[in-house]
């Protein structure tokens, strides 16, 4: 999956992209109608002002007739009040539409993220997703809400002005309108250039956001490797590229606006010159000339507004494509229509049709690879009876984690089948399987909330007593009682206020609370000290009873009691049996266990010295 945006070289505004976003905006039909009404009223009032001033000049100043001045004052008060109400109305509606659009874009994007498979997050930089959810969503909602105000106002203002001009005096109206085609030609040629430059800027912005994210998440690694200078140089280079691209885009927009402004005032000057001749020839009045000049100026303000709107939409095209792409990205793991009809969807489960899981697991001629020329598993077969405790051992790259990822349906086999209780697991929903699995990672993730709530994620319906009971089973209670607020202690972002061992204990408590039928421990004790490991091992022994479990083991001492140990190499089973059987066979497992045993004892001896 490619997310560097190297192919961001399209120049046209894609209507199919905006159709999705406009559909989101028009979910608030009532507010859209009110926004259009208020903006329309402003356009009507803007068109009235030159007409009122024309009347004042011709009647009050030229004719000297002040008999209608009370009505003139009343009309101006009406116009002023109308402006106040209309401006308040469209600002209020546009602000609400902006907030609702931003909310809906982020809601739909985040909802789709929940549906995407594990592989999407493996291949997509976090910074890319963060930029879509934050800056792109905010940018689009801002442009759409206020762009709609300007577009309605500008379009109606131009329409009203044109009607009044042509009804009043055709010859001067033609002068004003002759410049309009030239403006649109200029806009057409500048549109491609501006869009291209803003696309380049957005690309660098995504890269910069990704570097921000990596800088925060990898702060400890940066310090330990002393690469602050290199990181700063890389960041400075990307920031410089963003600055350069942004300046080029701003300069192009400024040149574009300047050309439009020159054309606009050329038309105003021409109107003033020709109109003065008509006044001297008594063809039109001074008030009419003033009205034409005012309308000429006012006419080109909407044109400038529309050109700005088009420019904004061009600039936002890349943002629109990205956020819509995120919303509409399909998952590479989906349930069939038949499965959804029976089991429901991720957000609408049909729990009444969910059968219980017994725990039999079979890999039948499974083939899997991440890259076609790098086979991980080929025709792999393994059958595990319910309640069996299976340990997967082998060197790095042997396929241990791939097997449990396939079992968890984070990925699916390229060939063969994985059966749960004798049925291909694709015949049941992904959510059904995930609800019945317990997965403890080597590096557990904690959410930015309390200890209690982090454990409750194992089963959201659990009450406080059940959560604390699960915590006591794995020894979480032993360190929680020393915290200032006990179970209500905030763990920090990602659990950074706790030690690695404490975070792992909490993840074990989640698994206990979830009470899964199949339990997966992916090197879950590799980051824990010996004292914590003893506590967890005791809890694990209780937890594994009666459950099918798969343990990816780093420390072989933790799996000696396993019912079945599977030794893997290059995705194939080279040895299989109990610990005693494999030791007696004196094969590769025996060598691996002996080497690790001697190494651990040597480390302990050195520490003792």
Secondary structure, 3 states (H helix, E strand, C coil): CCCCCCCCCCCCCCHHHHHHHHHHHCCCHHHHHHHHHHHHHHHHHHHHHHHHHHHHHHHHHHCCCCCCHHHHHHHHHHHHHHHHHHHHHHHHHHHHHHHHHHHHHHHHHHHHHHHCCHHHHHHCCHHHHHHHHHHHHHHHHHHHHHHHHHHHHHHHHHHHHHHHHHHHCHHHHHHHHHHHHHHHHHHHHHHHHHHHHHHHHHHHHHHHHHHHHHHHHCHHHHHHHCCHHHHHHHHHHHHHHHHHHHHHHHHHHHHHHHHHHHHHHHHHHHHHHHHHHHHHCCCCCHHHHHHHHHHHHHHHHHHHHHHHHHHHHHHCHHHHHHHHHHHHCCCCCCCCHHHHHHHEECCEECHHHCCCCCCCEEEEEEEEEEECCEEEEEEEEEEECCCCEEEEEECCCCCHHHHHHHHCCCCCCCEEEEEECCEEHHHCCHHHHHHCEEEECCCCCCCCCEHHHHHHCCCCCCCHHHHHHHHHHCCHHHHHCCCCCHHHCECCHHHCCCCHHHHHHHHHHHHHHHCCCEEEEECCCCCCCHHHHHHHHHHHHHHHCCCEEEEECCCHHHCCCCCEEEEEECCEEEEEECHHHHHHHCCHHHHHHHHHHHHHHHHHHHHHC
